[in-house]
């Protein structure tokens, strides 16, 4: 892997000249942490605010652009703490490595300062999809079992941020593929919910993405990986999953009903729930192996937004928001959650050039009536692949075709008309939201607005 990844911890940076590379949410937490240590921060961002009144540093310190003096400033630092969005495979990262300047991440610094007992109270969860839900379920169960638990990491809270400091019994950390490349060590128990090609521009290729994504499974300290046993890709990459693997499948423990109060849809979420439980048992959490206690603990769970969430019903048609599904794998899982039901699937968004053939095959093979409503940018390309799959299929008794629409509002209205009287309008776009929307949340709001316009 490009760049240095020594086992430095936050206390090691006390009094040092430290580059803060990237000033987004995690970068701001890095800066707050450094200022508690008396470090001398040097602030660099690829795209600092052009307006001085919108300065990325609340204290008013100058933020240098990476390409306009920022890299040179980083080259004069003792160590650089980067934000996860800065790829380790960039040429400027190689430049720092050649100069012997350690480039580290905040999450790695936090893990490195924990002793063995502290690491045994941390669960790290990764996966192309499903990691947020699994982390939130594990955190909810721990809290309802009576423990002080912080769910943090890629899910939105930075565990070492002075602004969120607290005394906790357990930490559940959602780890992205970007963050995984920053970790010099791992806690004993980690989870992998799924594996599918993603973020290839950041990692430089699909196999490198797989290696980076799974790297925390075999870092020093790792003992047990609880992994998705239904994933052929994960089983093919078992050698990257560390010293011991526990496979968990969606149909395991068929009589278990403790997860019913969680209210999550789909077999993939049942697997995520079972993975969360297996991790808590692996951590030795009292009560995690007791169905009755878990059933009680599962009550009161609030599903994460934009993740296969029913947002309303109009004239018998259910509207389901799965805006966070940005590739084929979760969209196929979302369809599986409505086995036997009529589904109008809204799909398409920013076109990253991914292969939609598996999605097309899944659509035309579905036993229940299914209509694909495609929206820009990638919509026409998805429609073409779906039509090709339908033409090649010997039998598509329930497939209703694929149709292009100019925007989300038009697709929602058409989907509602087709899905009546008791079907589902499912937004599971298999693409990011860039271009038409600010982010997946903005896309979710537009979906809800279009539903309300119909009602």
Secondary structure, 3 states (H helix, E strand, C coil): CCCCCCCCCHHHHCCCEEEEECCCHHHHHHHHHHHHCCCEEEEEECCCCCCHHHCCCCCCCCEEECCEEHHHHHCCCCEEEECCCCCCCCHHHHHHHHCCCEEEEHHHHHHHCCCHHHHCCEEEEECCCCHHHHHHHHHHHHHHCCCCEEEEECCCCCCCCHHHCCCCCEEEEECCHHHHCCCCCCCCEEEECCCCCCCHHHHCCHHHHHHHHCHHHHCCCCCEEEEECCCHHHHHCHHHCCCCEEEECCCCCCCCCCCHHHCCCCHHHHHHHHHHHHHHHHHCCCCCCCHHHHHHHHCCCCCCCCCCEEEEEECCEEEEECCCCCCHHHHHHHHHCCCCCCEEEEECCECCCCCCHHHHHHHHHCCCCEEEEECCCCHHHHHHHHHHHHHHCCCCCCEEEEEECCCHHHHHHHHHHHHCCCCEEEECCCCECCCCCCCHHHHHHHHHHHHHHHC
